[in-house]
Amino acid sequence: MSPDASFIHRFIPAAESGSPITLLLLHGTGGNEEDLIPLGQGLLPGAALLSVRGKVLEHGMPRFFRRFAEGVFDIEDLKQRTHELAAFIEAAQREYQFGGEIVAVGYSNGANIAASLMMLHPGLLSGGVLFRAMAPIVPEEKPSLHGTRVLLAAGKRDPIARPDQPRKLAAILEEAGATVLLHWHDGGHEIGQDDMTAARLWLTKQSREPEHF
């Protein structure tokens, strides 16, 4: 991979009988490339996993892009980091020779950059499971996301990704042509067992029809 497109990461190849889908695992603030591997293995056993560590440090905690305050993002940095991550994913495809669909599984900050990837690099991801996502960016030009499938897992009492944020993100994605499924967890920013069940079902079915869990 070219040095400017490199990220600290882990790649786990698909099992022989595994899914043709590759899961792109994107951690939340303070996480790393190890955090979401058990989650990815539990959601889609046998699938290839590409787990990436964010390059930005906030008080020593890895993130995928900068922010000025809670919920106030540095949009120019977000754009730059999104393009950089997209270049890395393409380089990783060549390096590890995985084909088929790439589905992001992101939590919090990782879910936000996954949403940005969809909007700024349409077609790179075939879909995403976004836990506690916000609407990180409104693209200047509406992307074409027909065929892109997204599960938004939101918390009814989330103090960070407040309910208006996943609703706003769903509207942006749907207006661009994506099929969006919305799951509401009764709690806050943490991932609940109901989120896991919803994500597992969604990934297994790869539904192209709107439904609510």
HELIX and SHEET records of a PDB file:
HELIX    1   1 PRO A    3  ALA A    5  5                                   3    
HELIX    2   2 ILE A   37  LEU A   43  1                                   7    
HELIX    3   3 ILE A   75  TYR A   96  1                                  22    
HELIX    4   4 ASN A  109  LEU A  120  1                                  12    
HELIX    5   5 ASP A  164  GLU A  175  1                                  12    
HELIX    6   6 GLN A  193  LYS A  205  1                                  13    
SHEET    1   A 7 HIS A   9  ILE A  12  0                                        
SHEET    2   A 7 ALA A  48  VAL A  52 -1                                        
SHEET    3   A 7 THR A  22  LEU A  26  1                                        
SHEET    4   A 7 ILE A 102  TYR A 107  1                                        
SHEET    5   A 7 GLY A 127  PHE A 131  1                                        
SHEET    6   A 7 ARG A 149  GLY A 155  1                                        
SHEET    7   A 7 THR A 179  HIS A 185  1                                        
SHEET    1   B 2 VAL A  56  GLU A  58  0                                        
SHEET    2   B 2 MET A  61  ARG A  63 -1                                        
SHEET    1   C 2 ARG A  67  ALA A  69  0                                        
SHEET    2   C 2 VAL A  72  PHE A  73 -1                                        
END                                                                             
